[in-house]
Amino acid sequence: MKKLMFSILLLLFAAFPPTLLAGEASHRKAAEEFIESVQSKKGFDLMISSVEDMLSKQFQGTELSPEKRKASIEVSKAMTKMLRELFVWEDMRKLYIDVYIKVFSEKELKELTDFYHSPLGKKVIAKMPELMKISMELNQKEMMKKMPILIEKFKTMGIEAPAPAPEVPVEAPEAPTSDLNESK
């Protein structure tokens, strides 16, 4: 029995040497520090808020009966609640950390963190909501231009295409508030 336990321990140490585990821990820590430096939680919260805002404005400008308007508001509220329940920051944080560990080396993560603590990196973080707003507006306009082509392609495939949704104005999410907004 002692030989079996010793053999199992030996195999575990061979498969997962302590130095490898220590390296993984420091790599994970570097990813966590990077995520904090780019204010990922604030970005995540802004994204969720933007989706909620789009949901709430989805039916604005359309002529709906009072019953349908009330139903659409209820659906928007239910979807918003479901969105908040399904996308929890801590779960997404773990996912982001795993992604960054796969894509960047520990050294690269530390260099990126250093960059985002620099004046230019802080400016990038402060300007990101504006960049997202402009990108979303341009993407939405481009989709609206190409919608007739898509609908026509659907028709040639024998698929009934949904009617295009009304354009929903995209509002710029507020920039993260902290000492990172100091350089304009």
C-alpha positions in Angstrom: 0.0 0.0 0.0 2.9 2.4 0.9 4.5 1.6 -2.5 1.3 2.4 -4.3 0.9 5.7 -2.5 4.5 6.6 -3.2 4.0 5.7 -6.9 0.9 7.8 -7.2 2.7 10.8 -5.5 5.7 10.3 -7.8 3.5 10.3 -10.9 1.7 13.4 -9.7 5.0 15.3 -9.2 6.2 14.1 -12.6 3.0 15.2 -14.3 2.7 18.5 -12.4 6.1 19.6 -11.1 5.8 22.4 -8.4 7.8 24.8 -10.6 5.2 24.4 -13.4 2.3 25.0 -11.0 4.2 28.1 -9.6 4.7 29.3 -13.2 1.0 28.8 -14.0 0.1 30.7 -10.8 2.3 33.7 -11.7 1.0 33.7 -15.3 -2.6 33.7 -13.9 -1.7 36.6 -11.6 -0.3 38.5 -14.5 -3.5 38.0 -16.4 -5.5 39.1 -13.4 -3.4 42.3 -13.1 -3.8 43.0 -16.8 -7.6 42.7 -16.5 -7.6 45.1 -13.6 -5.4 47.5 -15.5 -7.7 47.8 -18.5 -10.7 48.1 -16.2 -12.4 45.1 -17.8 -15.2 45.0 -15.2 -16.2 48.6 -16.1 -16.1 47.7 -19.7 -18.2 44.6 -19.1 -20.7 46.7 -17.1 -20.8 49.2 -19.9 -21.5 46.5 -22.5 -24.3 45.0 -20.4 -25.8 48.5 -19.9 -25.5 49.2 -23.6 -27.4 46.0 -24.5 -30.0 46.8 -21.9 -30.4 50.3 -23.4 -30.8 48.9 -26.9 -33.4 46.4 -25.6 -35.4 49.2 -23.9 -35.2 51.4 -27.1 -35.9 48.6 -29.6 -39.5 49.4 -30.1 -39.3 53.2 -29.8 -40.4 54.9 -33.0 -42.6 52.0 -34.0 -46.4 52.3 -33.8 -47.6 49.6 -31.5 -51.0 49.2 -29.8 -50.9 49.9 -26.1 -51.1 46.2 -25.4 -48.2 45.4 -27.7 -46.2 48.3 -26.3 -46.8 47.0 -22.7 -45.8 43.5 -23.8 -42.7 44.7 -25.5 -41.7 46.6 -22.4 -42.2 43.4 -20.3 -40.2 41.4 -22.8 -37.4 43.9 -22.6 -37.4 43.9 -18.8 -37.4 40.1 -18.8 -34.5 39.9 -21.2 -32.6 42.5 -19.2 -33.1 40.5 -16.1 -32.0 37.3 -17.8 -29.0 39.0 -19.3 -27.9 40.1 -15.8 -28.4 36.6 -14.4 -26.6 34.8 -17.2 -23.7 37.1 -17.6 -22.1 37.5 -14.2 -18.8 39.4 -14.0 -16.9 36.9 -11.9 -17.7 34.1 -14.4 -16.7 36.3 -17.3 -13.5 37.4 -15.4 -12.4 33.8 -15.1 -13.1 33.3 -18.8 -11.1 36.4 -19.8 -8.2 35.3 -17.6 -8.1 31.9 -19.3 -8.2 33.5 -22.7 -5.4 36.0 -21.9 -3.3 33.2 -20.5 -3.8 31.2 -23.8 -3.0 34.2 -26.0 -0.3 36.1 -24.2 2.8 35.0 -22.3 3.3 36.1 -18.7 6.0 38.6 -19.9 3.6 40.0 -22.5 0.8 40.4 -20.0 3.2 42.3 -17.7 4.3 44.5 -20.6 0.7 45.2 -21.5 -0.2 46.0 -17.9 2.7 48.5 -17.8 1.5 50.1 -21.1 -2.0 50.6 -19.7 -0.6 52.3 -16.6 1.3 54.7 -18.9 -0.3 58.0 -20.0 -1.0 56.7 -23.5 -2.5 53.5 -22.1 -4.7 55.5 -19.8 -5.9 57.6 -22.7 -6.8 54.4 -24.7 -8.9 53.2 -21.8 -10.6 56.6 -21.4 -11.3 56.8 -25.2 -12.6 53.2 -25.5 -16.3 54.0 -24.9 -16.2 56.7 -27.6 -14.5 54.3 -30.0 -17.1 51.6 -29.3 -19.9 54.1 -29.9 -18.6 55.2 -33.2 -17.9 51.6 -34.3 -21.4 50.5 -33.3 -23.0 53.4 -35.2 -20.9 52.7 -38.3 -21.6 48.9 -38.1 -25.3 49.6 -37.7 -25.4 51.9 -40.7 -23.5 49.4 -42.8 -25.9 46.6 -41.8 -28.9 48.8 -42.7 -27.3 49.5 -46.2 -26.7 45.8 -46.8 -30.0 44.6 -45.4 -31.8 44.7 -48.8 -29.1 42.5 -50.3 -29.4 40.0 -47.5 -33.2 39.9 -47.8 -32.9 39.4 -51.5 -30.4 36.5 -51.0 -32.8 35.0 -48.4 -35.6 35.1 -50.9 -33.5 33.4 -53.6 -32.8 30.7 -51.1 -36.5 30.3 -50.4 -36.2 31.7 -46.9 -38.6 34.3 -45.7 -36.4 37.1 -44.3 -37.5 39.0 -41.2 -38.4 42.7 -41.7 -35.5 44.9 -40.9 -35.5 46.3 -37.4 -35.7 50.0 -37.0 -32.4 51.7 -36.4 -31.8 52.1 -32.7 -29.7 55.1 -31.8 -26.4 54.2 -30.2 -25.4 56.3 -27.2 -21.9 56.5 -26.0 -21.4 54.7 -22.7 -19.7 56.8 -20.1 -16.0 56.5 -19.8 -14.7 54.8 -16.7 -14.2 57.2 -13.9 -11.0 57.0 -12.1 -7.5 58.5 -12.1 -7.0 56.7 -15.5 -9.0 59.4 -17.3 -6.4 62.2 -16.7 -4.8 62.3 -20.1 -6.8 63.6 -23.0 
